[in-house]
Amino acid sequence: STISIDIDNPALLESTAPCLFLAFQCDRPTAPPQRYLLDGLGAVEFGRSHERGAEEVAEGNSARLYVRIPDPTMSSVHAELRRAGGGWELTDAGSKNGTLVNGKRCASRLLADGDLIEMGRTLFLFRRAIAVPSQSLHETLDRSIPGMATLIPALVSEFDRVRAVAKGSINVTIVGESGTGKELLAGAIHRLSGRAGAFVAFNCGAVPPNLIASELFGYRKGAFSGAEEDRPGLIRSAEGGTLFLDEVGELAPESQVALLRVLQEREVLPLGTTRPIKVNVRFLSATSRDLLEAVASGRFRPDLHARLAAFTCRLPPLARRREDMGLIVAELLRRHAGEAAQLITIAVEAARALWSYPWPGNVRELDNCVSAALLLARGGRIGLAHLPPEVRSPPESEPSRSTGPLQRPLTQTQVQRRDRLVALLEAHGGNVSAVARELGKERVQVQRWVKRFELDPRSFRR
């Protein structure tokens, strides 16, 4: 049977809670970001200190969290975030350099989901309701797949599942947009598996259909015109290891049949031979297509899909991982600059642009952006001018899941209803009808709630 794991699904975790992320320190871009859960808190006070830290102090029936940042452009008491009815209100505490929300200076503001907050040269990201495990505290990342760091609790949970599956032998299919890191995750699964053989990657969409068989299964000398020597093929080259089939949804029907036989019989028949050869290979595959839709339409064999997708992992686009931008930027800086990454700084205007741009090319596009910016900045301070034009001037819209701050504070019951609605919209990719079915409500009622809480279902689509 197929185990389908969707890392955007908050129902896999135990509850939802408002959350604040210390997203990025422009003067210390390789410093690890941090996550602060706001449940149980009445207020958060931000200020400057010589060392970074967070201390929770009891205050009546709730608690106050003191967040201290070694940012010389912050004031000793810079701003306060406090519960306001059913939401959270951010108030500048008379700081020298002010507090900005989504690039605009503000004295006081009720925060909306996804708001980007600037204090000095430090960025914070506010999430109104994210899925969290019940045992989570304020923390930095702890356990993640090598090369796939995350601060998103739902993603940490799913990577735990991927790690467990990696140690077995079942085949895994990774689904995600181009540039989301599917091959990187496949390579991590191979390393975690402990398999002694090689990790061999093959892009099914980059080779003409008439050459797929010879590339995968190999051939004997003289099997066809141009076959001047024996070739083992990629499947046998991965003996004892892992074969990664990228863009597996592009396979032609005849290639699907041949691959299915390999998966069923665990043997290959090289072109020009009559005796099959047994193989011990684990198959990982990736696709940017909807394979289930391709199966339903007859473009992809259901039996092949069942063999390849014993476990399915879905990687979200970068636009839905803004909490992880700081981790990813830090990793890219270390990858391209090595030890010199510790000396690099980023102008706050450039950092704001990085967080505001939607990144249609995902992590691959961000990687290209960072590597080019490092060259243009000559290893010094990366400014706005060092970023591509499209990143410098993104579409004018605030990076929030809602259309704007709510007009008045919500009651506790409304807050719970809104948070539940946000979680279900996340789980169902913005499908209002599916949310209504799960709640046992009419679709029109769910639409009323969506309008009341100023949510945009389109922003939840995968």
Residue, then its C-alpha position, 0 to 999 in steps of 0.5 A: s500500500t502507498i503511504s502518502i506523506d504531505i509536509d504541508n498537512p498540519a493535521l499530522l501534528e497535535s495542535t496549532a499555535p501562533c508563532l514568531f520566527l527570528a528569521f534573519q540577522c543581517d550583520r550575522p547572516t549565518a547565525p541560526p534562526q529561531r522559533y518562539l511559540l506564543d502559546g501561553l505568553g501574554a507579551v514579548e519584549f524585544g531589545r538589544s543585548h551583547e548576546r542573543g537569548a530568550e528568557e520566559v518570566a511568569e507574569g500573572n496568569s501568563a508569561r512574558l518572553y524577553v528576546r535579546i538580540p546583539d544588534p547595535t541598531m536596536s534599542s535596549v527596549h525596542a518593541e513589544l508584542r502583546r495579546a490583543g483580543g484574539g490577535w497580537e499587537l506590535t507596538d514600537a517602544g520609542s526605539k531610535n531606529g523604529t519598527l517596520v512591518n512589511g517595509k513600512r514604519c509603524a507605531s502600533r499594529l495588529l499583526a496579520d499572518g505572514d507579516l515581516i517585522e524589522m527591528g534595526r537590522t534583524l528580521f522577524l516573521f509572524r505566523r498566526a497559526i502553524a501546526v506544532p507538536s505539543q512538546s515544542l518549546h522555543e527552539t532552533l532546528d534540531r533534527s533535520i535531513p542533511g542539507m534539508a534544514t527547517l524550522i517548520p514543525a510540520l516539516v521537521s515531523e515529516f523529515d523524521r518520517v523520511r529518516a525512518v523510511a530511508k533506513g528501509s528498502i521501500n521505494v520513495t517518490i518525491v513530489g514538488e515543483s522544479g527547484t524545490g530540492k527533490e534530488l537533494l532529498a533523494g541523495a540524503i535518503h541514499r546516505l541515510s540508508g547505509r547502502a554501500g552501492a552508488f547513488v545514480a541519477f537519471n533525468c527521464g525527461a532529458v533523454p529521447p524515448n528511443l534511448i531510454a532502454s539502452e541508458l537504463f538497461g544497458y546493451r551488448k556490443g552489436a545490439f544495434s548500430g553504434a553499440e561498439e562495446d558492452r554497457p551495463g546501463l544505469i540500473r546495474s551501475a547502481e547495484g547495491g545502491t540507489l537509482f534516482l529517476d527524476e521527472v519519472g512522469e515523463l516516461a513514455p508508455e513503452s518505457q513504463v512497461a520495461l521499468l515495471r518488469v524490473l521492479q517486479e522481477r528485480e532483474v534487467l534484460p540488456l539489449g541484445t541479450t536473452r538472459p536476464i541479470k538479477v539486480n539489487v537496487r533501490f528506486l527513488s523517483a521524483t516528479s513535478r507532475d500530479l502522478l495520480e492525475a496522470v494515472a487517472s487519465g491513463r498517461f501513467r501506469p497504476d501498477l508502476h505508480a504503486r511500485l514506485a510510490a510505496f512512500t510519497c513525500r511532497l516538498p513545498p515551494l519556497a514561497r511556503r517556506r518563508e520561515d526557513m529562508g534564513l536557514i537556506v540563505a546561510e547554507l548557500l552562503r557557506r556553500h559558496a563562500g566557505e569560511a569567508a561566509q562568517l565575514i559577509t553581511i547583507a543590507v536590510e533592504a536586500a534582506r527585505a527583498l529576499w523575503s518579499y520575492p515569491w521565488p517561482g524558481n524555488v531554492r534553485e533560483l535563490d541559489n543562483c541569486v546568492s551566488a551572483a550577489l556574492l560575486l558582485a559584492r566581492g565577498g563584502r556587504i550584499g546590497l539591494a543593487h547586487l540582487p536581480p531586478e525582479v527580486r529588487s522590485p517584486p509585485e507590490s503586495e504584503p507577504s501575508r496569507s490574509t488581505g490585511p489586518l482584521q478590523r477589530p479583535l476576535t473573540q477567543t471562540q473566533v480565534q479558535r475557529r479561524d485557526r482551525l480554518v487556516a489549518l484545514l485550508e493548509a491541509h486541503g490546499g485551499n480547497v473550500s469544498a474539501v474543508a466544508r466536507e471535513l467540517g460537515k458544513e455547507r460550502v457557503q458557510v465556510q465561504r462566510w468564515v473565509k470572508r470574515f477572517e479575511l483569508d484568501p484560499r488561493s494563497f494556500r494552493r500548492 
